[in-house]
Amino acid sequence: MNLLLLVDDDFLPDGTARLTGRRAQHAREVLRAEPGESLRVGRLGGLTGTGEVLENSAGVLHLRVALTEPPPPRAGVDLLLAIPRPKALKKVLPAVASLGVDRIVLVNAARVEKSYFDSKVLEPAFVHELLIQGLEQARDTRLPEVLVRERFRPFVEDELDAVFGPQSLRLLPHPPARQPLRALGVGLAQRVVLAIGPDGGWVPFEADLLEAHGFHPFSLGPRILRVETAVPVLLGQVALLRDDTAAPSATTLT
């Protein structure tokens, strides 16, 4: 936990914050924070800053809070993600929150097991807790939006444009493709939507439908990756391409 996330209910009328539960326990047992010390804090959905410890007793952490800094910049990426195995989803959700993804649509697909929809991992409270873990790790305060859609074709045909916007660059990592991501020209300011299939991949009908709705297929290389590995790799590639676009052109010294 690199950031103590505060919510509205933590704040007292005098502007200080009173924390209990897991966060207070972490400050007491792991950070061993003493009165007068400062901790890194952030307000959910708002700024980050410091919290001066006023009290750190059993079960209660009392802070004087100063919030002055913005959270990290966003990745400018949304995900259309075929629902992975519950164990994998428990890894993916904190990761995408850590990496600054704005919106995740968890969608059904031909190779998604129906039982996944009954998993407790998809319960709103469970999803929220996993996302909070990712924010705490990355010192971020802004939660991604998570939507669940049980029907693939109706979502793509009827909702996709409204959810992701018609101007985004839509990318489809798909093993049959040969061209690398860099060949697609990810723009510095352009929003990106990544459509990531299940471990078995999108079936041809799904891939064709996504392409018909503006998704450009590309290759991640010869290795087939599990979803929990592919997601951070893809987000990292998009970030690196944006950095390359932003970097000034090299000049030759004479």
PAMIMAR-118625 format. One line per 5 residues: number of its first residue (from 0); their letters; for each residue x, y, z of C-alpha. Coordinates in nm, 3 decimals, decimal comma. Last residue first. Example, Ala and Ser with C-alpha at 12.3 -4.5 7.8 and 13.67 -1.06 7.14 Angstrom:
<sites>
1	SA	1,367/-0,106/0,714  1,230/-0,450/0,780 .
</sites>
This chain:
<sites>
253	TLTTA	2,816/1,879/-3,682  2,564/1,722/-3,446  2,287/1,516/-3,604  1,941/1,572/-3,467  1,708/1,320/-3,305 .
248	SPAAT	1,340/1,398/-3,332  1,178/1,513/-3,010  1,009/1,243/-2,798  0,630/1,257/-2,788  0,577/0,991/-3,052 .
243	DDRLL	0,827/0,761/-2,883  0,650/0,815/-2,548  0,318/0,730/-2,712  0,465/0,413/-2,854  0,598/0,323/-2,510 .
238	AVQGL	0,257/0,375/-2,347  0,081/0,160/-2,609  0,338/-0,116/-2,560  0,301/-0,103/-2,182  -0,076/-0,136/-2,206 .
233	LVPVA	-0,030/-0,438/-2,431  0,219/-0,606/-2,195  -0,001/-0,527/-1,893  -0,302/-0,701/-2,057  -0,116/-0,989/-2,222 .
228	TEVRL	0,015/-1,139/-1,897  -0,320/-1,166/-1,715  -0,478/-1,274/-2,043  -0,241/-1,564/-2,098  0,014/-1,514/-2,372 .
223	IRPGL	0,072/-1,694/-2,702  0,425/-1,625/-2,822  0,497/-1,558/-3,191  0,463/-1,180/-3,175  0,206/-0,942/-3,031 .
218	SFPHF	0,037/-0,922/-3,371  -0,211/-0,668/-3,502  -0,577/-0,649/-3,593  -0,741/-0,307/-3,646  -1,083/-0,268/-3,484 .
213	GHAEL	-1,328/-0,050/-3,678  -1,665/-0,213/-3,630  -1,625/-0,464/-3,912  -1,295/-0,566/-3,751  -1,481/-0,644/-3,428 .
208	LDAEF	-1,737/-0,850/-3,617  -1,464/-1,044/-3,799  -1,283/-1,119/-3,472  -1,605/-1,239/-3,312  -1,700/-1,461/-3,608 .
203	PVWGG	-1,345/-1,601/-3,628  -1,341/-1,710/-3,259  -1,164/-1,469/-3,024  -0,871/-1,624/-2,841  -0,841/-1,939/-2,630 .
198	DPGIA	-0,714/-1,740/-2,331  -1,005/-1,500/-2,374  -0,995/-1,205/-2,613  -0,850/-0,858/-2,570  -1,015/-0,568/-2,753 .
193	LVVRQ	-0,793/-0,265/-2,686  -0,953/0,080/-2,716  -0,716/0,372/-2,766  -0,774/0,744/-2,729  -0,558/0,959/-2,954 .
188	ALGVG	-0,335/1,224/-2,803  0,004/1,075/-2,887  -0,115/0,882/-3,191  -0,075/0,505/-3,220  0,052/0,447/-3,574 .
183	LARLP	-0,070/0,103/-3,679  0,277/-0,024/-3,777  0,393/0,010/-3,416  0,143/-0,258/-3,313  0,314/-0,525/-3,519 .
178	QRAPP	0,179/-0,654/-3,853  0,119/-1,029/-3,878  -0,240/-1,092/-3,771  -0,346/-1,453/-3,710  -0,265/-1,413/-3,335 .
173	HPLLR	-0,514/-1,131/-3,259  -0,442/-0,810/-3,073  -0,736/-0,597/-3,189  -0,696/-0,221/-3,170  -0,959/0,050/-3,195 .
168	LSQPG	-0,832/0,406/-3,226  -1,102/0,618/-3,067  -1,318/0,859/-3,269  -1,654/0,678/-3,243  -1,677/0,688/-2,864 .
163	FVADL	-1,603/0,402/-2,626  -1,940/0,345/-2,460  -2,170/0,497/-2,722  -1,981/0,345/-3,013  -1,981/-0,003/-2,856 .
158	EDEVF	-2,344/-0,010/-2,752  -2,560/-0,153/-3,033  -2,347/-0,370/-3,263  -2,062/-0,459/-3,030  -2,284/-0,498/-2,723 .
153	PRFRE	-2,554/-0,691/-2,909  -2,288/-0,929/-3,049  -2,113/-1,008/-2,720  -2,402/-1,078/-2,484  -2,328/-1,100/-2,110 .
148	RVLVE	-2,205/-0,744/-2,069  -2,028/-0,629/-1,754  -1,919/-0,266/-1,710  -1,628/-0,139/-1,502  -1,542/0,231/-1,474 .
143	PLRTD	-1,182/0,282/-1,367  -1,130/0,439/-1,026  -0,935/0,761/-0,993  -0,712/0,811/-0,687  -0,367/0,695/-0,796 .
138	RAQEL	-0,063/0,619/-0,584  0,013/0,316/-0,806  -0,020/0,047/-0,538  -0,310/0,213/-0,361  -0,491/0,251/-0,693 .
133	GQILL	-0,447/-0,118/-0,773  -0,576/-0,225/-0,433  -0,876/0,004/-0,480  -0,953/-0,173/-0,808  -0,960/-0,510/-0,632 .
128	EHVFA	-1,189/-0,373/-0,359  -1,430/-0,227/-0,614  -1,451/-0,553/-0,808  -1,536/-0,742/-0,488  -1,804/-0,489/-0,393 .
123	PELVK	-1,954/-0,497/-0,743  -1,974/-0,880/-0,757  -1,777/-1,002/-1,058  -1,513/-1,177/-0,844  -1,797/-1,360/-0,669 .
118	SDFYS	-1,813/-1,585/-0,974  -2,154/-1,656/-1,129  -2,064/-1,493/-1,461  -1,757/-1,716/-1,484  -1,985/-2,023/-1,488 .
113	KEVRA	-2,077/-1,950/-1,849  -1,720/-2,034/-1,954  -1,577/-1,782/-2,200  -1,468/-1,932/-2,532  -1,764/-1,802/-2,733 .
108	ANVLV	-1,735/-1,459/-2,577  -1,897/-1,264/-2,292  -1,786/-0,912/-2,215  -1,605/-0,731/-1,938  -1,605/-0,366/-2,043 .
103	IRDVG	-1,322/-0,179/-1,877  -1,302/0,201/-1,866  -1,036/0,452/-1,767  -0,716/0,248/-1,762  -0,454/0,415/-1,542 .
98	LSAVA	-0,192/0,143/-1,508  -0,259/0,065/-1,142  -0,632/0,026/-1,210  -0,550/-0,209/-1,498  -0,326/-0,417/-1,272 .
93	PLVKK	-0,573/-0,434/-0,982  -0,838/-0,571/-1,224  -0,611/-0,817/-1,406  -0,492/-1,018/-1,107  -0,836/-1,105/-0,966 .
88	LAKPR	-0,950/-1,153/-1,326  -0,693/-1,431/-1,366  -0,831/-1,624/-1,071  -1,184/-1,568/-1,201  -1,091/-1,708/-1,545 .
83	PIALL	-1,106/-1,435/-1,806  -1,408/-1,228/-1,914  -1,347/-1,113/-2,270  -1,200/-0,768/-2,230  -1,294/-0,452/-2,414 .
78	LDVGA	-1,041/-0,221/-2,255  -1,004/0,157/-2,250  -0,679/0,350/-2,290  -0,582/0,716/-2,245  -0,322/0,610/-1,989 .
73	RPPPP	-0,428/0,872/-1,735  -0,185/1,112/-1,572  -0,076/1,040/-1,214  -0,285/1,196/-0,933  -0,285/1,574/-0,891 .
68	ETLAV	-0,102/1,727/-0,593  -0,219/1,953/-0,310  -0,413/1,749/-0,055  -0,313/1,838/0,302  -0,465/1,611/0,566 .
63	RLHLV	-0,440/1,615/0,945  -0,476/1,247/1,024  -0,641/1,021/1,286  -0,582/0,645/1,257  -0,803/0,426/1,475 .
58	GASNE	-0,807/0,048/1,529  -0,558/0,037/1,816  -0,401/0,382/1,834  -0,243/0,598/1,568  -0,325/0,956/1,657 .
53	LVEGT	-0,234/1,291/1,503  -0,049/1,147/1,204  0,016/1,413/0,942  -0,149/1,316/0,613  0,017/1,405/0,289 .
48	GTLGG	-0,091/1,476/-0,067  -0,310/1,337/-0,342  -0,600/1,504/-0,520  -0,945/1,376/-0,613  -1,153/1,075/-0,715 .
43	LRGVR	-1,079/0,894/-0,391  -0,887/1,139/-0,173  -0,516/1,067/-0,154  -0,263/0,995/0,119  0,114/0,959/0,162 .
38	LSEGP	0,194/0,948/0,532  0,356/1,212/0,751  0,498/1,160/1,099  0,396/1,378/1,394  0,225/1,097/1,585 .
33	EARLV	0,399/0,766/1,504  0,352/0,551/1,195  0,435/0,183/1,237  0,405/0,150/0,857  0,316/-0,219/0,876 .
28	ERAHQ	0,127/-0,269/1,204  -0,018/0,077/1,275  -0,060/0,225/0,928  -0,177/-0,111/0,790  -0,427/-0,155/1,074 .
23	ARRGT	-0,565/0,192/1,010  -0,610/0,110/0,642  -0,769/-0,230/0,708  -1,027/-0,106/0,957  -1,050/0,252/1,078 .
18	LRATG	-0,964/0,594/0,942  -1,038/0,939/1,086  -0,966/1,238/0,865  -0,914/1,602/0,960  -1,119/1,875/0,797 .
13	DPLFD	-1,277/2,009/1,121  -1,614/1,853/1,030  -1,456/1,505/1,013  -1,348/1,332/0,692  -1,347/0,954/0,655 .
8	DDVLL	-1,699/0,947/0,508  -1,577/1,127/0,196  -1,326/0,857/0,111  -0,953/0,844/0,185  -0,702/0,627/0,004 .
3	LLNM	-0,381/0,559/0,193  -0,112/0,543/-0,074  0,183/0,309/-0,130  0,000/0,000/0,000 .
</sites>
